[in-house]
């Protein structure tokens, strides 16, 4: 266990809020392009996670429907 493990975790909402409020004026064009590319990658990763969770939920729903005698 490290000292970081003992510190409170930032809430997901706070992290997103900080990202949206960040001042972009101090970034160069190249930095902004790299940031945009990283964010596009994060969107793809997030959408894949949503899809996977929906598939798991559908599979679980189907499994439990079979078990309830319907």
C-alpha positions in Angstrom: 0.0 0.0 0.0 1.3 3.5 -0.9 0.4 6.9 0.5 -1.6 7.5 -2.7 -3.9 4.6 -1.7 -4.9 6.4 1.4 -5.8 9.7 -0.3 -9.4 10.2 -1.3 -10.1 9.6 -4.9 -11.3 12.4 -7.1 -14.9 11.9 -8.2 -15.5 11.2 -11.8 -17.7 14.2 -12.0 -15.0 16.5 -10.7 -12.4 15.2 -13.1 -14.7 15.8 -16.0 -15.6 19.2 -14.8 -11.9 20.1 -14.4 -11.3 18.9 -18.0 -14.1 21.0 -19.4 -13.1 24.1 -17.5 -9.4 23.9 -18.4 -8.0 27.1 -20.0 -6.9 26.2 -23.5 -5.4 29.6 -24.3 -1.9 28.5 -23.0 -1.7 25.5 -25.3 0.0 25.6 -28.7 -1.8 24.4 -31.8 0.2 21.2 -31.7 -0.7 20.6 -28.1 -4.4 21.2 -28.8 -4.2 18.8 -31.8 -2.6 16.2 -29.6 -5.2 16.8 -26.9 -8.1 16.5 -29.4 -6.6 13.2 -30.7 -6.3 11.8 -27.2 -9.9 12.8 -26.4 -11.1 11.2 -29.6 -9.3 8.0 -28.5 -10.9 8.3 -25.1 -14.4 8.6 -26.7 -13.7 5.4 -28.7 -12.6 3.6 -25.6 -15.6 4.9 -23.6 -18.1 3.9 -26.3 -16.5 0.4 -26.4 -16.9 0.1 -22.7 -20.6 1.1 -22.9 -21.1 -1.4 -25.7 -19.4 -4.2 -23.7 -21.5 -3.4 -20.6 -24.7 -3.4 -22.6 -23.8 -6.8 -24.0 -23.1 -8.2 -20.5 -26.4 -6.8 -19.2 -28.3 -8.3 -22.1 -26.7 -11.6 -21.5 -27.5 -11.5 -17.8 -31.0 -10.4 -18.5 -31.5 -13.3 -20.9 -30.0 -15.8 -18.4 -32.2 -14.7 -15.6 -35.3 -14.7 -17.9 -34.6 -18.3 -18.6 -34.5 -19.1 -14.9 -37.8 -17.5 -13.9 -40.0 -20.0 -15.8 -41.0 -17.6 -18.5 
